[in-house]
Amino acid sequence: MEGSIKFSMMKRLRNGIIGDNAKRISLAFIILWLGLSSLFSNPSYSEKGIHKMNILLVPVGEIDKKVIERLQSDLGKIFNKEVEAGQGMSNPDYAYNKKRNQYLSTAILKTLMEQKEYMAYGKVLGVVDQDLYVPELNFVFGEAGQKAAVISLTRLRQEFYRLPQNQTLYYKRALTEAVHELGHTYGLGHCRNPQCVMFFSNSLMDTDRKGSEFCLECNRKIPGEK
C-alpha cells in the first residue's frame, strides 16, 4: 500500500514537472514566434531584404515616363537585376547656378543619397532633364558616387543642337549614360577602350560610338553583380 502511494506521488510529481516543462517550452516558442513575426513585419527589415540588390530609378523633376520605362526594362537586362521606378523628387532648384544657367550635379547626387527611403536599394539612379555641370567642366552627362548616380537627358536630344528629333538615338544615349554611371557605382573607373560603355564621353560622338555594352575586361571587374 505504501509503495502504491509513493508510486502515485512520484507519478504526479513527474507529470507535474513534465507539464511545467511543456508550458515553459510552449511559452518560449510563443515568445520566439512573436519576435520573428515582429521582425519580418518590420517595413525597414522587409524592404532591405527585398530591395537590397535592386536598382531604383528616381525621376528628378518632370521626366518623360517612356524614358523611365525604357530604362527600367533595358537596365534590368544589362545588370540582370530587378529595376524599380521610385517616387519622383521635385525639381532640383537648390542645385541651380544662375551664372552658368546649369544645375550642379554633385548637389543633386548628395540629395539622392540623403533620402532614407532609397537606402533599402542596392543602387539608385536619378534621372534629371536639366543641364548638369561640375565646377571644373563645362557640362557633364552625369555623376556617380558609391551607391547613387545621376544622369541628365538634356544634351542627349538632337534638338539641343538644333537638329531634327531622333527618339531612337535619344533612348540609346540615355541608356548608355545610365549604364556608364551605374558602372561607376559598382566600382568601375573609366576605360581606355573607346568601344566600352565605361569610356569617358567628352562629347556625344563618344557616347554614340561606344554604346551601352561593357568590354570584357570591365565586365570581369564586377563579378557577382551582373
N, C-alpha and C positions, 0 to 999 in steps of 0.2 A: 504493500500500500504506500509506504513511504517512498519507495522507488518510483512508483507511478506518479506521485505528487511532484517529486524532483524533476522527473522527465517532462511532466506537463509544464512546470515552471520554466525549465530550460527551453522548451519549445516556444513558449510565449515570449521569453526573453529574446531568443534568436529571431523569431518573427518580427519582434519589435525593432531589433537592430536592422534587419533587412528592410523593414518598412521605412525606417528613418533614412537609411542609405538611399533607398529608391526615391524618397522625397527630395533628398539633397541633390541627387543626380538630375531629377526632373526639374528642380529649381535652377540648377546650374545650366541645364540645356535651354530653359526658357530665357534666362538672362543672356546667354550667348546668342540665341536666335534674335532676341530683341536688339542686341548690339549690332549684329550683322545687318539686320533689316534697316536700322537707322543709318548705318554706314553706306549701304548701297543705295538707299533712297536719298542720300545727301546729294543735291544737284552738283556741287563742285566736284565730288568724287566721281559721279557717273559721267559727267562731262569730260573730265580728264581721261577716264578710262575709254570713252568712246572716241573722243576727238584728238587725243594726244599725238597721233601720227598723221592727221588730216591737214589739208591746206584750206585756209579760209580766204575767200575773195571779199574785199571790202570796197564798195563804191564810195569815193570821197567826193561829195558834191553830186551834181546831176550827171549820170553816166548812162549811155545807151544800154538798155537791158540785153540787147542782142550781143553786144560785145562781151558782157559778163557771162552770158550763156555759152558763147563760143569758147571763151577762155576756160570756163568750168569743165566743159567736155574735153577739150584738147589737152589741157594741163593734166587732167586725170589719166589720160592715156600715156603721156610722156613720162610722168613721175610714178605711174602705177599706184596712185593713192586716191582716196576719196577727196574730192574738191567740193567745198560747200560755198554757197553765196550767202554772206552775212548781211546783217542790217547795216545800211549805209551810214556814213558820217556826214555832217554838214559841210558846206563849202569852206575850205581852209583859209578864211580871211586873215587869220592870225599869222599866216606864212607869207602874206603879200608884201612885196617890196615895191613901193611906189616909184622909186627912182629907176628901177630896172623893168617895171611892169611885168614882173615874174614872181613865182612863188618858190620859197626856199624849201627844197625837198627834204632837207635834214629836219626841219621843224615838223613837217607832216609825218615823217618817219618816227620821230620821237613821240608824237601824239598817238600814233598807231600802237606803239609798244607800251604805252601807258594805260591802254584800255583793258581793264580786268577781264571783261567778258571774252576777249580774244585769247587770253593766256592759256585756255584749255586746248588750243590747237597747236599742232606741230610748227606750222609756218603760217604767216599772214601776209597777204599781198594786197596793198592798197592800189586802187586804180583811180587816177585823177585826170580830169580834162582841162588842165591848166598848164601853162608853160613853166617848166621847172628849171632851177639853177642851183649851183653851189658857188660859193664866192670865187673860187679860182677858175671857173669855167663860164663860158658864155651861156651854156644851157646843158641840161642832162636829160636823157630819156628816162632815167630812173636812178634810184639809190637803194642800197641794201644794208641791213645790219645782220646780226647773228640769227635772229628769229623772224624779223619782218622786213618787208621791202615795199617800195612804191614805184609805180611807173606812170608816165604821162602819155596821153593819147594825142595831145595837141599837134606835135610835129610829125606824127605818123600819117596824117592825112595829106593827100596830094593837094587839096585846096589851100593848105597853109602856104604852099609855094606857088599859088595861083595856077595850078594845073588841074585838068579835068578829074573829077571824082573817080576813084577806083576802090570800091569796097573790098574786093578780094585782096588787093595789095595791102590795104589798111588793116584787115584782120590778120594777115600774115605777119605784118610788122608788130602788131600788138602782141601776138603770141611769142614772137622772137624775143621781144624785150621782157616779157613776163618770165619766160624760161631763163633768160640771162640773169635777171635779178634774183629769182628764186635759186638759181645755181649758186650765187654768192652766199645765200643763207645756208646752203648745205656745205659750205666750206671751200668752194671753188674760187680761184683767182682768175685773172684774165689769161686767156690762152693765146699762144703765138700763132696758132693755126687759123688763118683768115676764113676758113670754111666752118669753124666751130662756133656754136652759139655763144661761147664764153669769150670770143674775141671782142676787144673793146671797139665800140662804134663811135668813130669821130663824126660820122655823117650817116645819112640814110643809105648811101651807097654801100657802106659796110654792113648795115643791117640787112639790106636786100640780098647781098651776096652770100652771107653766112647762113641765113635761115635759122630754124629753131632746133636743130639737132646737135647733140654733144659729139665731139670727136671721141675716138676710142680711149684715148688717154684720160680725158676728163670724165668720161663715163665710168672708168675704173676707179676714180677717186671718190666716188660716192657709193661704196658697197653697202648693201642692205637698205639703201634709201630709195632705190628705183625698182 
